[in-house]
Amino acid sequence: MKGKYVDGFLLVVPKNKVAEYKKMATLGKKVWMKHGALDYKECRGDDLRPEGMPGLKSRTFTDAAKAKSNETVWFSFIVFKSRKHRDAVNAKVMKDPAMNDPKWKDKPMPFDMKRFSYGGFKVEVGE
């Protein structure tokens, strides 16, 4: 992976709001890439209860996100050159007119903000 820093997201989207979320995510990708992100991916869960590796019991993304049967789990990430680069890109994104359009002001998010997880990660393997 080219890049040394990743912002990662885990979120739950109701199945009836997937189209609305994808529209929002498409705008997000456009804005982040415009301001210098190296890559931007939005990934909807597909195999969230895998058999796993022999002898290893792990917690599924569905369990971690407390997703219900009428919800989808998304894992999303944005790649940057460094944490400093991430901070600079994010500052530009937050000032971008597309992110501050009045039409978004009172519109609820198409996902559950109480189960939204976000963090910055330094890439240690895979550069």
CORSULTA-V984382 format. One record per backbone hydrogen bond with DSSP energy under -1.0 kcal/mol. CO is the residue of the C=O (numbers start at 1). NH is the residue of the N-H. If there is no record, write none. Layout:
co->CO nh->NH
co->CO nh->NH
This chain:
co->4 nh->123
co->5 nh->80
co->6 nh->121
co->7 nh->78
co->8 nh->119
co->9 nh->76
co->10 nh->117
co->11 nh->74
co->12 nh->112
co->13 nh->72
co->14 nh->17
co->15 nh->18
co->17 nh->21
co->18 nh->22
co->19 nh->23
co->20 nh->24
co->21 nh->25
co->22 nh->26
co->23 nh->27
co->24 nh->28
co->25 nh->29
co->26 nh->30
co->27 nh->31
co->28 nh->32
co->29 nh->33
co->30 nh->34
co->31 nh->35
co->32 nh->37
co->33 nh->36
co->39 nh->79
co->41 nh->77
co->43 nh->75
co->53 nh->56
co->60 nh->64
co->61 nh->65
co->62 nh->67
co->68 nh->71
co->70 nh->15
co->72 nh->13
co->73 nh->45
co->74 nh->11
co->75 nh->43
co->76 nh->9
co->77 nh->41
co->78 nh->7
co->79 nh->38
co->80 nh->4
co->80 nh->5
co->82 nh->86
co->83 nh->87
co->84 nh->88
co->85 nh->89
co->86 nh->90
co->87 nh->91
co->88 nh->92
co->89 nh->93
co->90 nh->94
co->93 nh->96
co->96 nh->99
co->101 nh->104
co->102 nh->105
co->104 nh->107
co->112 nh->115
co->117 nh->10
co->119 nh->8
co->121 nh->6
